[in-house]
């Protein structure tokens, strides 16, 4: 079992560039695999989760050609050639690893295919509820079965002719919305999803990028069936959810300043900026590219943070950032309340319980609630040996907490970080050791043949 250690930070680097956006990388690979022709994806996030999506699309008939690899990070540029919306039956069950995005969105794609597929994942993914996506896809005509009342993986999906539906989401979920819309491309007529609260809109933006017509009316998102994505090269911006760890580190350090370059600035993902501004940090962002997904630079200047309330309609916008925002709350003055976030209970782990437990082990007073927590800030954090519960965001959040703690903080089980942030350890080293800890990351123009073989193995 891997572990990483953290201690009082030495310096804040002036600039940093984080890996590609996880949500966009997943969806880009799927759309490229559904389009006829070849799409080049530049800035791809080569995390275990996103590679699971690439493997899945290859297993369903697409072809992947690796184009560029960065040492210590992985495959950042690739070409995917699809054969259109008519996919092939995979030779064996499709492994979704730890990725909820993969299994839920691929379910929507498979719902309209005329074959049966089994989707499975690791122990963590197998505990996550899939009923929320199985129910609407079943209403559309797919046959989906899983384990227990929550319909957990492994899932068996028998696709076939679908019908369009008008579906009100019981819980705001970009993954469920996306699965229904992807199924809707294969159903005659108009499929509509009603959102209780607006969620991230990467799927809709990629619809536009790949030539799919869709419609937004108030809280309704609709797509018409019979459309096929058109191959179109795409550049993936840096992931603001990964940038959030270093934004908090700088925001909580008086006098510090960091610029995080080429970050996605999609308005449905920038809630972290709003919350940090409310807490007293100085945060500015400047768009450098506006086509497709807006992206640009974020600059954070640190100071004394103050408590806030995080809840209501902003929760879907910061759901992935809540673990690191809880760390920010522990470093702020006053009591911070996080509420309306019960969705955290069904992530890679129960993130409410995990955050509360680890903060307490570091000396923070926390009250746990069913839908969140109240955090009393201002205590001196104490280094501790902490579990990360197989959850990448818990691991990274508390390694950042360790930058402000007395003594050494050790996170055990940190191999899970690779599911979303390859290269995190190197970036952490910049905060622990300054520029002396840095080394250039070489870019390889060709990718080793073993990686090519691995990525296309399922086609054999």
C-alpha positions, 0 to 999 in steps of 0.5 A: 500500500502506497503512502505519501507524507506532508509537512509544513509548506516551504514555499508557494510556486509562482505558477503551476499547470494541472492535468486535463479536466477529468469530466471533459476527458471522459466525455471527449473519449466517448464522443470521439468513439461514437463519431465517424472519423478521427478525433485528436484529443489534446490535453487528455487526462491520463488518469486511471478513470479516464483510461477506463473510458478509453478502454471501454470505447475501444472494446466497443469498436473504436480505435485509439492511437497514442500521440504524445506522452509526458513522463510522470503524467502519462498519455496526454494526446491521442487520436480516437477513430469511431465508426458511428453510433452503431457499436460492436459487442465487446468480447468480454465484460467491460472494466470501469475501474473506480469510475462512476462517470464511465459506468453511468455514461457508458450505460446510456450509450449501451441502452440503445445498442442491440447487444448485451454487455456486462459492466463491472468495477472495483470494490468501491465502484461496486458499492455505488448506487446505479439505480438512479441511472438504471431507472430512467434508462429502463423507462426508455426501453433498456433492460438493466440488472444489477446487485441489490436494491440500489442496483450496484455493479456489476451491471448487465445492460441489454440494449435495443429500440428506445423511446424518448422520455421526459424525465425529472431528476430526483437528485441533481446529477450531471452523470445521470443527465448525461446518460439519459441524453446519450440514450436520447440520441438513439431514441426517436423524438425529443428526450428531455431531462429536468434538473432540480438544480443546474449541474455541470454542462460539459455534455451539452457543450460537447454536443455542440462541439461534435455537431449535435443539436440540443436545447436548453429551456429554463431547467430543461435540457433536450436532445432529438434522436437520430443524430450522430456526432461528427469527428472534431479535434478538441483541446482539454483545459486543466481541471479546476477540481485539481487546481482547487487543492493549490488554490486553497493552499495559497489562499490560506497562506498570508502573502502568498500568490500562485497562478494556475495556468490554462484551467477550465473556467466553465461557469458550472464549475467555478463555484470554488472561486466564489466560495474562496472569495466569500472566505476572504481570499483574493482570486482573479481569473482571466479567460484566454480561450472562449470557444468550446470550453472557456479556459484561462488563468486563475491567480490566488493571493493568500490572507486570513480566511473567514468562515462561510456557509456552503449550501443550496444551489451552489452544491452541485457546482462545488461537489468535488471541491468540498473535501478541500473546502472543508480543509480551508474551513479548518484554517479559517476563523469561525464556524463554517457550515456545509449543508445540502451535500448528502450526495457526498455520502455516495461518492468513492467513499462516504466523504462526509464521514471521511472528512469529519474523521480525518479533521478530528484526528488532526485536532479540529472540532467538527459536528457531523450532520446527515447532509454535511458538517459544521467545522470550527476553524482556527485550531492548530492542526496536528500531523497524523497518520490518516486513511484516505478510504480509497478516495483520491480527493480525500487523499489530496485534501489531507495532504494539503492539510498537512502543509499547515500542520505541526509535525508530519502528516501521512496518508495511507493508500495514496495509490488512489490519487492516480484515478484523477491526478497523475503527477500530484506527488511532483506538484506537492513536492514544489510546496514541500521543497520549493523549486529545488524539488522540481525537475523538468517533465520531458515530453515524448513525441512517441509512445512506447509500444507496450502502451499502444498494445495495452490500450488496444488489447481489448480489440484483439 
